[in-house]
Amino acid sequence: MNKKIFVWIFKITVFFMALTGVAQMPIFKRYYIASIPGLSWLSNFYLTNKLHYMLGALLIFLVMYLATDFIMSKRGNMRLSRCGKVRAFLFAAVIFTGVFRVIKNLPYVTMDPFTVMMIDWTHLGFAILLGIAALIALIRGRSSYFESGRVGTNAR
């Protein structure tokens, strides 16, 4: 796959994952953001929930593609930077807790309220930490996942 196209697909997926994730909370309707023309869909919980699930599946595919590509072809000549390792860990944590959120929402799965709260908060917490880590990497100019001086992609 073309690197630039992949990077844009990845960035757009992450952006809409964040947008639909925040839309799961009633923030957009409460603060009248959904009243802005063209943004009313953000207050539709079921629509944003299904979009978040579909984008989550796409994100898992993209991350697995990157991991497989890294392991199979580039592992010998590239190493993850410290910032890249942090963000890769946070992506893995967000995906892992997201899978538990999907399991929690299945109709035949029952969990106690504390477990549900912990799953939701850890997912939200890791997503926020990922956003902060990406923002810090962007501000510090360390957006690459790989060590400088090595051949690599700049996919975020």
N, C-alpha and C positions, 0 to 999 in steps of 0.2 A: 504494500500500500504506500502511496505517496506520503512522505513525511509531513508536508505542510497540511495536506487534507486531514491526515490523522490527528495532528495537533489541534486543528480547528474543531474537528468532531469531538475531541476530548474536552477542549475548553467549553464548548457549547453545552455538552452533556453535563459537566460539573456545574456550570452556571444554572442550568435549568433544574438540576438536582437540588441545588441550594434554594432556588426560588420556590419550587414545589414543596420542598421540605418545610420551609418557613410558612408556606400557605396551609400546611396541615394544622397550624395553630390559627386561631381566628384573628390574627393581627391585621390582615389586609382589609377585612370588613370593619373591624373595630375602629381603625384609624382612617377610614374612608379612602383608602388607596384603591379599593375595588370600584369606587365610584368614578374613577378616572376613565374616560372612554377607552375601550380596548382592554381594560384590565379586570373587568367584572368576573372573568373566569377564575381569577385567583381566590374568590370567596366560595367557590364550589368545591367543597371538601372531597366529594367522591371523584370528581374529575382530576383534581390535583393529586389525590391518592393513587389513582390508576396511572397517571403520568409519571409519578414518582417511582412506582413499581417498574414500569416499562423502562424508564431511564436508568433505574438501578440495574436491571438486567443488561442494558447496553454498557453501563459502566463496568460491571463485572467482566463482560466480554473484552472490553478495551484493556482493562488492567491485566487480565490473563494473557491477552495477546502481547502486551508489553513484556510481561514476565517471561513468557515463552521465548519471545524474540531475544531478550537479554540473555537468558540461560543458554539457548541453542546457538546463537551466532556471535554475540558480543562479549560474552563473559570473560574471555581471555584478555581482551585489550581495553576493557573499561571497568571502572570501579565506581560504585555509588559514592557521592560526596556525603559529608556528615548531614547537611541539610536535606539531601536526597533520601538518606536513610530515615530521617525523622518523618518526612512527608510520606514516604512509602509505608512506614509503620502506621501512620495516622490513616492513610487510605485503607490499609488492611483492617484497622480497628473499626472504621466507619462501615466498611462492607460487612465485617463479621457481626457487628451489633445490628446492622440493618437486616441481615438474615434472621436474627433472633426476633426482630420486630415483625417480620413477615410471619414467622412461625407463631408468634404471640397473637397475631390477628386472624389466624385460621379459625373457622367456626367450631371445630371440635377440640380445640386446645383451650384449657382453662388454667389460668395462673393466678396466684394470689396477688392482691393489689401492690404489695411491696415489690415483688419481682417485676411486675409490669412497670412500675415507676422507675426501678433501677435500669431496666432495659431501655426505656425511653430517655432517661437522663444521660446514660452513658453514650447512647447514640448521638444525642444532641451535643453533649460535651466534646466527643471526639470530632464531630463535624465542625464545631466552633474552633477547636484547637487546630484542625486542618486549615481552616480559613485564615487563622492568625499566622500559622507557619508559612502559608503561601504568601501572605501579605508581607511578612518580614523578609522572606526570600526575595520578593520583588523589590522591596525598598533597598535592601542591601546589595542588590545586583547579583544574587546567587540563585537565579531561577533554574539553572541547569541541575539535573538530578545526578550528573556525573562530575567527577573531579576535573578541574581545569587542566589543560594540557593533554587531555585524552580525547579521542574521537568519540562523539556521542550526540544524542538528540537533545533537544531543548523542550521536549514534551512535558507539560506540567500536568 
